[in-house]
């Protein structure tokens, strides 16, 4: 996995986590729709190969 691919994956993960956090803080139809849209975009990117997903991921937080 290249450094650029790793950064792209990390950015997409961060975006998805922020959407989920927003939904958890303020549940509603609009926030849920934003989470689902973000998840669909992530899944589509993974399926078409535009992002690489690392085999292992270690979180330090």
C-alpha positions as CSV (number, residue, x, y, z in Angstrom):
1,X,0.0,0.0,0.0
2,X,1.5,3.3,-1.0
3,X,1.8,6.3,1.3
4,X,-0.8,8.2,-0.8
5,X,-3.2,5.3,-0.7
6,X,-2.8,5.1,3.1
7,X,-3.5,8.8,3.5
8,X,-6.6,8.6,1.2
9,X,-7.9,5.6,3.3
10,X,-7.2,7.4,6.5
11,X,-9.0,10.6,5.3
12,X,-12.1,8.5,4.2
13,X,-12.1,6.7,7.6
14,X,-11.9,10.1,9.4
15,X,-14.8,11.5,7.4
16,X,-17.0,8.5,8.1
17,X,-16.2,8.6,11.8
18,X,-17.1,12.3,11.9
19,X,-20.4,11.6,10.2
20,X,-21.2,8.8,12.7
21,X,-20.2,11.0,15.6
22,X,-22.5,13.7,14.4
23,X,-25.3,11.2,14.2
24,X,-24.7,9.9,17.7
25,X,-24.7,13.4,19.1
26,X,-27.8,14.5,17.3
27,X,-29.7,11.6,15.9
28,X,-32.1,12.5,13.1
29,X,-33.1,11.6,9.6
30,X,-30.7,14.1,8.0
31,X,-27.7,12.9,10.0
32,X,-28.6,9.3,9.3
33,X,-28.8,10.0,5.6
34,X,-25.4,11.6,5.7
35,X,-23.9,8.5,7.4
36,X,-25.5,6.2,4.9
37,X,-24.3,8.3,2.0
38,X,-20.8,8.3,3.4
39,X,-20.9,4.5,4.0
40,X,-22.1,3.9,0.4
41,X,-19.3,6.0,-1.0
42,X,-16.7,4.1,1.1
43,X,-18.1,0.7,0.0
44,X,-18.2,1.8,-3.7
45,X,-14.6,3.1,-3.5
46,X,-13.5,-0.2,-1.9
47,X,-15.3,-2.3,-4.5
48,X,-14.0,-0.4,-7.5
49,X,-10.4,-0.3,-6.2
50,X,-10.1,3.4,-5.9
51,X,-9.0,3.0,-2.3
52,X,-6.8,0.4,-0.7
53,X,-7.8,-1.0,2.6
54,X,-4.9,-2.2,4.7
55,X,-4.9,-5.8,5.8
56,X,-4.0,-4.7,9.4
57,X,-4.8,-1.5,11.2
58,X,-3.4,-0.4,14.5
59,X,-5.1,2.5,16.3
60,X,-3.1,4.4,18.9
61,X,-5.9,6.4,20.4
